[in-house]
Amino acid sequence: MNKILLLLAFLLVTLHCQAADPRFTVIRIDTEHEELQLFLRDDTGKGFKRFDQLKTWLAARNKQLVFAMNAGMYHASYAPVGLFIQNTEQLTALNLADGWGNFFLKPNGIFLLKKSGPQVIESSEYPALARDVLLATQSGPLLLRNGVVHPAFKPDSNSRLKRNGVGVIGSKAIFVISEQPVNFYEMAIFFRDTLHCQDALYLDGSISGIYSVELNRNDATVDLGPIIGVVR
């Protein structure tokens, strides 16, 4: 019965958020009640790359993938560009370098999970907060930090893509994907003014996709690097 009630609550929240702004689909994950994990490669070292492959791998272990989303930027080898911690194990290091592209549009940030709950932080803050991290993925740019929109974002920017990101409120990780092309400013404002997040991180664009049992959706369009998901 508890699982049924959680599923109904999950659906109601999702539908409510979709109705609030049809440009975006929103999935709220309460990390106190749901098992949120990061995935990159299977136990043979082969990258998952697609939601279906991750789903099949989990099913062979008597687990069900109920939600998934691409979870940060990656190289041509599908290795994460920045920090990646899976099941408390650091697979790639924090990246504070300067460079070209969205990942390096400072300030960039990290989504992480501890027993105390999820956080979105600026990348440079991570060393002081690195203890007891269960999972972490670094991406960029940071959409919001303490309610402040990234200074490089412009309301009239014509850089419009399908995009996805994650924000946090208390124990909830709030995942968002746009259903039409949007610019960075529009996405940041949606997180802040509609979802009331103070901190949010951009995960990627163009390749953005979700897998959701509840929404009967599987955006299998391109191969992916890091994937974040809920497992039951």
Protein Blocks (a to p, Z undefined) as FASTA:
>chain_A
ZZmmmmmmmmmmmmmmmmmomkbccddddfklpccdddfbdckopafkiaklmmmmmmmn
opacfbdcdebdcdfkopafbdcdeehiafbdcdfbdcedjklmccdddddddfkbccdd
dfklmmmmmgopabdcdddddfbgghiacfkbcfklcbdcdddddddehjbccddddfbd
cdfklmmmmmmmmnopabdcdfbghjaccddfklopacdfbccfddddddZZ
